[in-house]
Amino acid sequence: MEVHVVVAYVFGIVLLYLITRVLLVPVRILLRLVYNVLLGAALLVFVNFVGTHVLGIYLPVNPVTALVVGFLGIPGIILLVALQHLLL
């Protein structure tokens, strides 16, 4: 094999690696966001189940509240309950 062919193969492999690396980073971020939203929605459903029977707290389950709880966790639930009581 000639040196030019080997250099072209190495360049092609490195270029392919870089392109897949650039394309996979947004997919990971999107999957992490979807995971947090699903976890937040499940936590909201649990809080609604326990809260309505015991404390009289109800938080609507929608994409915004699921994102807040997914990103912030327990402090997000506390924030939503505080906002609900302050605004209503």
PAPAMI-110466 format. One record per residue (C-alpha): z negated, y, x; residue in one letter; residue number from 1. Coordinates in steps of 0.05 Angstrom, whole numbers. Layout:
REM residues N
      c3      c2      c1  r    k
       Z       Y       X  A  NUM
...
REM end
This chain:
REM residues 88
      c3      c2      c1  r    k
       0       0       0  M    1
      14      70      22  E    2
     -41     121      31  V    3
     -12     166     -23  H    4
     -17     112     -75  V    5
     -90      97     -57  V    6
    -107     172     -60  V    7
     -73     177    -128  A    8
    -112     118    -156  Y    9
    -178     146    -130  V   10
    -162     214    -158  F   11
    -143     183    -226  G   12
    -208     143    -229  I   13
    -250     204    -211  V   14
    -213     246    -263  L   15
    -222     193    -316  L   16
    -297     190    -300  Y   17
    -304     265    -305  L   18
    -267     269    -372  I   19
    -309     214    -403  T   20
    -373     247    -377  R   21
    -353     313    -408  V   22
    -336     281    -475  L   23
    -399     238    -479  L   24
    -450     294    -471  V   25
    -435     327    -539  P   26
    -437     258    -572  V   27
    -507     245    -544  R   28
    -531     313    -568  I   29
    -502     300    -637  L   30
    -534     231    -641  L   31
    -601     259    -620  R   32
    -594     313    -674  L   33
    -578     260    -727  V   34
    -637     218    -705  Y   35
    -684     278    -710  N   36
    -659     296    -779  V   37
    -667     225    -805  L   38
    -737     221    -775  L   39
    -754     289    -805  G   40
    -729     268    -874  A   41
    -770     203    -871  A   42
    -832     243    -851  L   43
    -819     292    -909  L   44
    -813     234    -958  V   45
    -879     206    -932  F   46
    -913     274    -938  V   47
    -886     283   -1008  N   48
    -911     214   -1028  F   49
    -981     224   -1001  V   50
    -984     299   -1014  G   51
    -966     299   -1087  T   52
   -1018     247   -1105  H   53
   -1075     271   -1060  V   54
   -1065     344   -1042  L   55
   -1015     370   -1093  G   56
    -965     388   -1038  I   57
    -890     380   -1049  Y   58
    -837     398    -998  L   59
    -764     392   -1018  P   60
    -723     344    -976  V   61
    -659     380    -955  N   62
    -622     388    -889  P   63
    -659     452    -870  V   64
    -729     424    -880  T   65
    -709     358    -848  A   66
    -683     396    -787  L   67
    -747     437    -782  V   68
    -791     375    -786  V   69
    -744     336    -740  G   70
    -747     389    -686  F   71
    -820     410    -693  L   72
    -854     347    -719  G   73
    -924     356    -749  I   74
    -926     431    -734  P   75
    -860     436    -773  G   76
    -894     406    -834  I   77
    -953     453    -827  I   78
    -904     511    -820  L   79
    -866     491    -883  L   80
    -930     482    -923  V   81
    -955     550    -900  A   82
    -889     583    -917  L   83
    -889     551    -985  Q   84
    -959     576   -1001  H   85
    -944     646    -973  L   86
    -879     655   -1011  L   87
    -901     624   -1077  L   88
REM end
